[in-house]
Amino acid sequence: MRTAVDVKDKGQRSGEACRPYDILEYVPAGVCVISGDDLRVSYANRAGAELLEVPASALEGMPIARALPAGARGLLDVLVAARDSSTPARINSFRWCGGDGVDRMWSIRVTPRAGREGERAAQLILLVADATERTELVRAADRAADAERRRAEQLDAVFASIADAVVLVDDAGKVRKFNAAAETLLNLGHSSDIDIRSPELALSRTDGTAVDADESPLARALRPEVVRGEEALVVRPGRPRRMMSVTAGPVVTDGRVSGAVAVFHDITGIRDAEQRMERALRAERQRAREARTLYHAARAISSDLNLRERLNVVAETMAEAVGVSRCLILLLEGETVKEAAAFGMTAEQTERLSGASLPVRALGRATEEAIEKRRPAYVPDTTSEPLANPRLARSLNMRCALIVPLVYGNRVTGIAYLDEPGREREFGESEKTVATAISAQGAVAIENARLYEVEQDRAHMLEVMMAELNHRVKNNLAIVCGLLALQLTESDPQATKESILRDCITRIQSISLIHQLLHEEDVDAVDMKETARRIGTMVCDTLAAPGQSITCRVCGDRLMLPCKPATSLGLAINELVCNSVKHGLAGRPRGRVTISIKADHRIRITVSDNGRGLPPDFDLTTDGHVGSLVVRGLVESELGGSYTVRNRARGGTTALVVFPASAIAQTL
């Protein structure tokens, strides 16, 4: 077999032209021309001879089956098939270990010639090129593609596992990827044409105003900026509003911004919990203010027995607690009312109301309803539901009003009107509740003041009666003395000593009969057991909070006292029961107050409750309330007794009033 060099050299020597195959000697790939009849090699270039590992001189005419190395025998089937079908064959990667022991990849091309497709080819051209390097590049590319695919799968897994909404956009702002949480929280859907300007990514500020698309976290991240924890609202039709904490940042590839990613963390539950906590704190602070207001109101109301002064305190306290500038209190006396106290009124308005007496029916339907149902009523417009009459409402510049009845037991003792002059004012349930609580204190104050005034009037009446009685006794004694003097001047000689004495006795018995007729109706004796029962029941019913059940029980001896000590003791019992309800049983759903009476040489009145008791370091002289001071004053000054208070062994407080029975005799 001739090589290209031989041909070239021979041609140069002989001057012959090169054959067509001679040019193939310079092709780096192996080329073999194979006969179609017997599959023998008719030509092979140098690269082909080296590839087949057969000397060039022995290769021409050699059957290709014998020429192929052991590792390349599989090519024979390819050659036969290509010859028989006259169809080209191609193998991109054919592993073939050469004689040097190096395992290489080869690219095989088999081209049939001089034959029609489907018929045996007359000649085959086998082209074998070294594809090892290209195959490695392809494999490297495949490995890189596999790695990229795995990274994409891992990214998908990470996206799917994140509970927060994650959105990835390219440098043009078009959404390239988002997770299931983003689909749920942002309502993105399955559209493939979403960008940062689409309504699916629209956000609102916390005050409800819309965020411009160019100022959205994703748009700012593309500039590039880093957005950390910015709060925004997601508002979608037919879905509840959600508060989001948005964090966004740029995606940098090869030193340039290739996109941006944003994470939306749903903080709706956190903000709702914070708002509930804030509302609870505000409500707690409001309750604390109301409790302080009630405490100071109770102290102020209990500090003075004058009815007008007490009602002025009630009016001022109620106005400040509800948050209005005016309060008018009218006392209910039968079917009429009259002004009793006013806070925030001008001098002209106060003078106009002073001494005014109005029928209840003239106060309007809302006032009648408040009295009948014993609960607050709201008048939004006094022109349609006037206070007394339109002229009075205009003179007071009253636009709207909250009407609160002052209830003592089951009896309405007065009406309070709260308003803001000249403007509308709505009142919430908490304001109505605190107004009702203060009105209850005011009702007790009114009842106590009325009781005090009544007893003062009775005491004055008794003083007048005692003065009259003393005057009459003095006059009667003078009459007796005069009669005796007249008897001494009797000059009838027939009169005996016995007849003179009998006449004197008869005259004195006549005077005694007159005094008996004058004192047949005993106004001095007061049943303190019945009085204590009535006072205790009324105080418990009046001061008990809504939903609170407090019972009062009276036990012990029946005690009859004169009017003055009975008045002092009744007031003391009233203050002690008030202290138990307001302080000992405050905040408890139910409680019990017990009043015990024991009368012998010393009278002992015990008022106990099953409340929370006194603090360990309580000192009556320094820590006692105004009620305790009133009790001490009444007991020590009026009854000549003592007052102590201590904790019960089984819980609660016991107050003890002790005074000698001789104090009763001293008041007769």
Buried (B, 14 or more C-beta within 10 A) or exposed (E): BBBBEBBBEEBEEEEEEBEEBBEBBEBEBBBBBBBBEEBBBBBBBBBBBBBBBBEBEEBBEBBBEEBBBEBBEEBBEBBBEBBBBBBBBEBEBBEBEBEEEEEBBBBBBBBBEEBEEEEBBBBBBBBBBBBBEBBEEBEEEEEEEEEEEEEEEEEEEEBEEBEBBBBBBBBEBBBBBBBBBBBEBBBBEEEEEBBBBBEBBBBBEEEEEEBEBEEBBBBBBBEBEEBEEBBBBBBBEEEEEBBBBBBBBBBEEEEEBEBBBBBBBBBBEEBEEEEEEEEEEEEEEEEEEBBEBBBBBBEBBBBBBEBEBBBBBBBBBBBBBBEBBBBBBBBBEEEBBBBBBBBBBEEEBBEBBEEEEBEBEBBBEBBBEBBEEEBBBBBEEBEEBBBBEEEBBEBBBBBBBBBBBBBBBEEBBBBBBBBBBEEEBEBEEEBBBBBBBBBBBBBBBBBBBBBBEEBEEBEEEBEEBEEEBEEBEEEBEEBBEEBEEEBEEEEEEEEEEEEBEEEEEEEBEEBEEEEEEEEEEEEBEBEBBEBBBBBBBBBBBBBBBEEBEBBBEBEBEEBBBBBBBBBBBBBBBBBBBBBBBBBBBBEBEEBBBBBBBBBEEEBBBBBBBBBBBBEEEBEBEEEBBBBBBBBBBBBEEBBEBEBEBBBBEEEBBBBBBBBBEEBBEEBE
